[in-house]
Amino acid sequence: MAVTNDVTIIGGGIVGLATAHALARERPGERIAVLDKEPGWGTHQTGHNSGVIHSGLYYPPGSAKARFARAGGEAMYEFCAEHGIPVRRTGKVVVATEAAELPRLAELARRGAANGVRVRELGPGELRELEPRVRGIRALAVPEAGITDFGAVARKLADLLAERGVELRTGTELVGVATDGPDLVLSTTTGEVRTRRAVNCAGLHSDTVAELAGARPPARILPFRGEYYETARQDLVNALVYPVPDPAFPFLGVHLTRMIDGSLHVGPNAVPALDREGYRWGAWSREHLGRLVSDPGLRVLARKYWRTGAGEIARSAVKPLFVRAARRLLPELRGRDLVRAEAGVRAQAVRPDGTLVDDFLVVEDEHWVHVLNAPSPAATASLLIGRDIAGRL
């Protein structure tokens, strides 16, 4: 008779691995497994992001993002230092380039203070001292922000899990779910898995996994491709430089990121992808397009924000428009300084009424915990999110 796991986690990104890590530490006698359809760990959102450790500046006080980001960032710094993963507490500046942005900048300062984030307000001269080539009329300096390699964090988590006897199965896609008495029977491409509880950390495919499990997810995933450029002019900025974000969207705008390997990336924009894993321009799937057309929430979203979406698509297709957006912060930047870098795809949950889910979204039933929205700062806060999910189990 097949052995029954205590917990099986679907999805080997940083949140799924952090959940297994928390379970293995807290329940050392239990049988835990992590399944991922890819040949390696952290190959999607975990391995395609800017590597920024966020401070908790942006998030509404009392939200799950606010609760997890501040302490989660410190936990990530400690984890990286303990395991020899490159990490730097670089600090960041959030820059207002015009007077209309000043009320939003003040709101960010208020949120940061409410969330326990150290924030220092800067005038133009003080901004030039930190970032001589950046231009703005006012800014916030946030010293706790930093950078690491979240892909390396995921691989280290997998190594630790293997040492603790957790079953790790790559190349294993979930294709069906059934119940057998008190247990779940998970049909996968590498055989059947029996388990008492399961956790859905499937990211871009989290709503599909929830549907396979018999749930009716309260939100559907709309993938957004985040496109970056890289520049060889590494002298342009010292650390992390962000614009004041638009509060209508859970995206932070085109920013300048010093990566942990020393490279400098500019971006991302946010273009609706035509495939779940639409990392390339032109990538599309008939199944995904069918879901886009049939989903009422996505149709409402498209009608409401078509102008914004058209602008993002234009910046994606026409490089000078992208450069113009970045030059608001960095006037010295030129199109010849930029070459295309690897894109990422963000799993953004959308409710049936067309609203973008801004906070983490987790739903539970007798057998499952479904993580249906875990955008930034999920990588930053992954160790704490993992503990929270383990506690729910």
Summary of the structure (lengths in Angstrom):
residues: 393
radius of gyration: 21.0
end to end distance: 25.1
largest distance: 71.5
contacts: 1371
relative contact order: 0.19
helix: 34%
strand: 26%
